[in-house]
């Protein structure tokens, strides 16, 4: 028995890779902002320090998303 109708998949897997790469930073940012808000609600006097640390962490997490985006172009070509 021979199968003659096989579907052929064409395209670039880089778009799927970027979609998966965007999940990590998205989850990381959500958790980070939630925990910062929780800590600010518990101790309002340290809100400034928490905000500063949150923005430093935000830059690091966003860098991961940009690296994933750039890798799609570099390795997908």
Number of C-alpha atoms within 10 A of each C-alpha: 3 4 5 6 6 6 6 5 6 6 6 11 11 19 14 11 15 19 14 13 19 17 11 14 20 14 11 15 17 11 12 17 16 12 14 17 16 12 14 17 12 11 11 12 10 12 16 11 10 18 15 11 12 17 13 11 16 16 11 12 18 17 13 15 20 15 12 20 18 14 16 20 12 10 9 12 8
